[in-house]
Amino acid sequence: MPSAKTQPARGMRDFLPEDVRKREYVISVIKEVYERYGFEPLETPAAENIETLMGKYGEEGNQLMFKILKRGVHEGTGEADLALRYDLTVPLARVVAEYRDKLPKFFKRYQIQPVWRADRPARGRYREFYQCDVDVLGSRSMIVEAEIISASSEALGKLGFSDFVVRLNHRKVLTGILDAAGIAQEKHVTALIALDKLDKIGADGVLREFEAREVVAAEAGKELLALFEPSGDNEEILARLERFIGSHVIGLEGLADLREIISYLPSSVVRIDPSLARGLTYYTGAIMEIQVEDLAGSMGGGGRYDNLIGMFLGRDIPACGFSLGLERIILVMSERNMFPVNLLRSPADVMMAVWRDAVEDALSVAAELRRQGLRVDVYPERDVKLGNQISYASKRSIPFVAFIGEEERGKGLVVLKNLKTGEQEILDRGEVAHVVLREVRRVE
């Protein structure tokens, strides 16, 4: 009989203890920052009614959704009534519609939960992954954008990132730019798909795409691309955009919003980037991404989407949100050795070895040490040579082994062995915690 497959399902992962510690550390830092900004936690079910999700993400989203078959006879028909959560935004919209009378006027929530997509697995692309969203609902004020940028930036800073910048643009500014460049409305999305590749294929590549897609005349295309040169500070970039847009009312509204946002933030945090063009069918106002130096891709992104959250209420609700790339953050922090040393330490500060008939004494000492704040493992078998127990602790990188030998029994004494130095000493039971804690704190 062939052995059963032990790998997880394709596109999904097991998280071993060190992986879980890293994930929990990153989430705890982000939560702490968001809560200091007044955001409240929200969790929604892994499965939603299928009609809640279908049709909200376009045709591709419908195809990539993990659908759950109806129970009973429907398992044979393939009929589904539930689906796994595809993102955190549509469930948020449903929650707002369901509990609108219980939620505050300005609902500030963060949500960190896994989502599922039946995508083709590839490097860095999974079928189950965490999203880390923060959103403010109910206000059109640019203070919201500034607070979200500030909170997300502070979270990254607390995690140890210092070489990042928040790229900022506006949906209305992009509309004004493309109109001023003479690009027809029906070609806007096509033009922006090409412009979004600017950092990958360069200006010449974008011009070739413009020509192939018949977006704009060659000279106008060159003039447009010159606008996206990253030269000058924010005020110089805004002035350049204003000259190009001219009297375009919608474009000028977007520029006014951008000026207000950057006035609320340190100049070192935000950079106006006219080439930023994320999710234009989704966003209605300011759009933003966090870019880390020498790192392809972004650490997170978001923006204002005033037409989406009210999908279940039949009326628009102002909304602005940001999603940190949790998986990417963990990957980069691992590659750069950014996690605290004590986070990746051994699973216990001390292991209590079980020496012959002193089981009750060993468990009693372990309980005492735990009450004093130590992480204590107990070797689970009694008839094992002490050397083998010590070897087991060493392989698990546990720094100390404690045991009660025949001579120590009844005298209130404990033998403590430091596996890093090889030194061994006999201590009163009350001294063990002090010695171990002193070493643990010194290492931390």
Secondary structure, DSSP 8 states (H G I E B T S, - for coil): ------S--TT-----HHHHHHHHHHHHHHHHHHHHTT-EE----SEEEHHHHTTSSHHHHHHH--EEE-STTHHHHT-EEEEE---SHHHHHHHHHHSTTTS-SSEEEEEEEEEE-----BTTB-SEEEEEEEEEES---HHHHHHHHHHHHHHHHHHT--SEEEEEEEHHHHHHHHHHTT--GGGHHHHHHHHTTHHHHHHHHHHHHHHHHT-S-HHHHHHHHHHT---S-HHHHHHHHHHHHTT-HHHHHHHHHHHHHHHTS-TTTEEE-TT----TTT-SSEEEEEEETT-SS-SEEEEE-TTTGGGGTTS---EEEEEE-HHHHHHHHHHTT-S-GGGGS-S-SEEE---TT-HHHHHHHHHHHHHTT--EEE-S-SSS-HHHHHHHHHHTT--EEEE--TTTTTTTEEEEEETTT--EEEEEHHHHHHHHHHHHHHH-
